[in-house]
Amino acid sequence: MTSTTLLLIQNRFERENLATVHELGCIKNKFENKNVNFIVKNIFEEKPTIEWLDGINGVIIGGSGSFGVPDLEEELDQAIRTFYMHLINENIPTFAICFGHQLLGHVLGSDKMNINVVCDYSKREVGTTKYFLTEAGQQDPLFSKLGNEFCASTGHTDYVVDLPENLTLLATNDMIEHQAFKVNSSNFYSVQFHPELRYIEARERYTLFSESKAELRKSLQNDLDQFFEQNEYINADDLLLISFYEGIVLGNS
C-alpha cells in the first residue's frame, strides 16, 4: 500500500512543549491504523513557506496555547497569509483546528481596519459541547456523517466574528455562530473545536494548559468537570479527521 504524507503545522511556544507533544500524539493516534507519515513544522520555529508542501498529500493545522491572532506580528502574519492562500488556490486538502480555524477567518476576513478574530471571555467555551449542522453542513460529505447534532471537545476564548464571503458555514451552536466552515470550491475545512481529542485527552490537554497559567488554576477542577463522555450524540473525534483523510486526502491523491 502506498503511504500518504500529512503535514502537521503546530503553533505553540517552546515553553508549551508538553502540550505540543500531546497534540502531536493525539493526532497521530487518529491515524494509527492508516499508512500515514507525518512531517511536523512549528510556525514559531520557522515561518511557513510553500516549500513545506513538497511531497505532501494533505495538511492539518493545529491549535495554540497562549498565542492568538491579535498577537501576530506583521512579518509572520504575511507569511501565514501567503501560505494559506496557496493552500486555497492550489486546492490542497487542509483541515484547520481551533487557532488554525481562526487564522482562516483572519486571512479571508481581516484587514488593517478590522481584525476578524477577537478574544472575549464571555464567549469562552470549555468542555464537551453540542453543535448543530447548518443546511450546508447536512449536505457536506464530511460533516453529514455527524448527524444534525453532534458533540466535540473544545477550549477557547478567541473566535471568528464574521463569516468571510468565500466561506460556507457548516456548524454552529448557541455560543459561537461560526464553529465550522469550508472554503468554497476548495478542500480546505476548519473547525473551532478539537476533533483530535476524546474527552479524556481533552482533560489532559486542558490540565497542561491551565497549569502554565496561574489565573486558570483556581478554575481547573470545575473546567475539567465540563469534559465528559457523551453517548447521546455522535462525537466528532470518532469520525471527522478520518473522514477528511479517507474522503478528501485519498480522494485527491
C-alpha positions in Angstrom: 0.0 0.0 0.0 1.3 3.4 -0.9 1.9 5.7 2.1 0.4 9.1 2.5 2.3 12.1 3.9 0.5 14.7 6.0 2.0 18.0 7.1 1.1 18.9 10.7 1.6 22.6 11.5 1.8 23.4 15.2 1.5 26.8 16.7 2.9 26.6 20.2 5.8 28.2 22.0 8.8 26.2 23.3 7.5 26.7 26.9 4.3 24.8 25.9 6.3 21.8 24.9 4.2 19.3 26.8 1.0 20.5 25.0 2.9 20.4 21.7 3.9 16.8 22.3 0.3 15.9 23.4 -1.2 17.5 20.3 1.1 15.5 18.0 0.4 12.3 19.9 -3.4 12.7 19.7 -3.4 13.4 16.0 -1.1 10.5 15.3 -3.4 8.3 17.3 -6.3 9.1 14.9 -4.2 7.6 12.1 -2.6 4.7 13.9 -4.2 2.1 11.6 -3.5 4.1 8.4 -0.4 4.1 6.3 0.4 7.8 7.1 3.7 9.5 7.6 3.8 12.9 9.4 6.1 15.8 8.8 5.8 18.3 11.6 6.5 22.1 11.5 6.0 24.9 14.0 5.4 28.5 13.0 7.4 29.7 16.0 10.5 27.8 14.9 10.3 28.9 11.2 7.8 30.9 9.2 5.6 28.9 6.9 6.8 28.6 3.3 5.4 26.9 0.2 8.4 24.6 0.3 6.8 22.9 3.3 4.3 21.4 0.9 6.8 19.4 -1.2 5.7 15.8 -1.3 2.7 16.5 0.9 -0.8 14.9 0.3 -2.7 16.9 2.9 -2.3 19.4 5.8 -3.6 19.6 9.3 -3.2 22.9 11.2 -3.3 22.6 14.9 -4.3 24.8 17.8 -2.4 27.2 20.0 -1.9 27.8 23.7 -1.4 31.4 24.9 -1.0 32.9 21.5 -3.8 34.4 19.5 -4.4 36.0 16.1 -4.3 39.6 17.6 -0.7 38.8 18.7 0.5 38.2 15.2 3.4 40.4 14.2 3.4 41.7 10.6 6.1 39.5 9.2 4.6 36.3 10.5 1.1 37.5 9.6 2.1 38.0 6.0 3.9 34.6 5.8 0.7 32.9 7.1 -1.5 34.8 4.6 0.7 33.8 1.7 0.8 30.2 2.9 -3.0 29.9 3.5 -3.8 31.5 0.1 -1.5 29.0 -1.6 -3.4 26.1 0.1 -6.7 27.5 -1.1 -5.6 28.4 -4.6 -3.9 25.0 -5.2 -6.8 23.2 -3.6 -4.5 21.3 -1.2 -6.6 19.1 1.2 -6.4 21.0 4.5 -8.1 20.7 7.9 -7.6 23.5 10.4 -8.3 23.2 14.1 -9.0 26.0 16.7 -6.2 28.5 16.2 -5.8 27.2 12.6 -9.5 27.8 12.1 -9.2 31.4 13.5 -6.3 32.0 11.1 -8.5 31.1 8.2 -11.2 33.6 9.4 -8.4 36.2 9.8 -6.8 35.6 6.4 -10.0 35.9 4.5 -11.8 38.3 6.7 -9.4 40.8 8.4 -7.8 43.9 7.0 -5.8 46.8 8.5 -9.1 48.5 9.7 -10.8 45.3 11.1 -9.5 42.2 12.9 -12.0 39.4 12.4 -10.8 37.4 15.4 -11.3 38.7 18.9 -10.7 37.4 22.5 -13.9 37.6 24.6 -14.1 35.7 27.9 -17.9 36.0 27.8 -17.7 33.7 24.7 -15.3 31.2 26.4 -16.1 27.6 25.8 -14.5 24.7 27.7 -15.6 21.1 27.7 -17.8 18.7 25.8 -20.1 20.9 23.8 -23.0 20.3 21.4 -23.1 21.6 17.9 -25.7 21.9 15.1 -25.1 21.4 11.4 -26.3 24.1 9.1 -28.2 23.1 5.9 -24.9 23.2 4.0 -23.3 21.0 6.7 -26.0 18.5 6.4 -25.2 18.2 2.7 -21.4 18.2 3.1 -19.6 14.8 2.5 -17.6 15.1 5.8 -20.0 16.7 8.2 -23.2 15.0 7.1 -21.8 11.8 8.8 -22.1 13.5 12.2 -25.9 13.8 12.2 -27.7 17.1 12.5 -26.4 17.4 16.1 -23.1 16.2 17.4 -20.6 16.7 20.3 -16.9 17.6 20.4 -14.3 18.8 22.9 -13.5 22.5 22.9 -11.4 25.1 24.8 -11.1 28.7 23.6 -11.7 32.4 24.3 -10.9 33.7 20.8 -13.4 33.3 18.0 -14.2 34.4 14.4 -16.6 37.3 14.4 -17.8 37.5 10.8 -18.1 34.9 8.1 -15.9 35.9 5.1 -17.6 35.8 1.7 -15.6 32.9 0.4 -16.6 30.5 3.2 -19.6 28.3 3.8 -20.8 27.8 7.3 -21.1 24.1 8.3 -21.7 24.1 12.0 -22.9 26.4 14.7 -24.1 26.5 18.3 -25.7 28.8 20.9 -22.4 30.4 22.0 -20.4 30.9 18.8 -22.0 31.2 15.4 -19.0 30.2 13.2 -18.0 26.9 14.6 -17.0 25.2 11.4 -16.7 26.3 7.8 -15.3 25.4 4.4 -13.7 27.4 1.7 -16.0 27.5 -1.3 -14.8 25.3 -4.2 -11.9 24.0 -2.2 -10.8 21.1 0.0 -10.0 23.5 2.9 -12.0 22.7 6.1 -11.8 24.3 9.5 -13.4 23.9 12.9 -13.2 25.9 16.2 -13.5 22.7 18.3 -10.9 19.8 18.7 -11.8 16.7 16.7 -8.5 15.1 17.6 -9.5 14.9 21.3 -11.6 12.4 23.1 -12.9 13.8 26.4 -10.2 12.2 28.5 -7.5 13.6 26.1 -9.2 17.0 26.3 -8.9 16.9 30.1 -5.2 16.1 29.8 -4.6 18.9 27.3 -6.5 21.5 29.4 -4.6 20.5 32.5 -1.3 21.1 30.7 -2.6 24.5 29.5 -4.0 25.6 32.9 -1.0 24.6 34.9 1.1 27.0 32.8 -1.4 29.9 33.5 -1.8 31.0 37.2 -5.1 32.8 36.5 -6.7 29.5 35.4 -5.5 27.2 38.2 -8.4 28.1 40.5 -11.0 27.1 37.9 -9.1 24.0 36.8 -11.3 21.3 38.5 -14.6 23.0 37.6 -13.4 23.2 34.0 -12.2 19.6 33.9 -15.7 18.5 35.0 -17.0 20.0 31.8 -15.3 17.3 29.8 -17.3 14.1 29.9 -18.1 11.1 27.8 -21.2 11.9 25.7 -23.2 9.0 24.5 -26.4 10.6 23.3 -24.8 12.2 20.2 -22.1 11.3 17.7 -18.7 12.6 18.9 -16.7 14.5 16.2 -13.5 12.8 17.3 -14.9 9.4 16.1 -15.3 10.5 12.5 -14.1 13.9 11.3 -10.4 13.6 10.8 -10.6 10.1 9.4 -13.4 11.2 7.1 -11.2 14.1 5.9 -8.3 11.7 5.3 -10.3 9.0 3.5 -12.7 11.2 1.6 -10.6 14.2 0.8 -6.9 13.4 1.1 -7.1 10.0 -0.5 -9.7 11.1 -3.0 -7.5 13.9 -4.1 -4.3 11.8 -4.4 
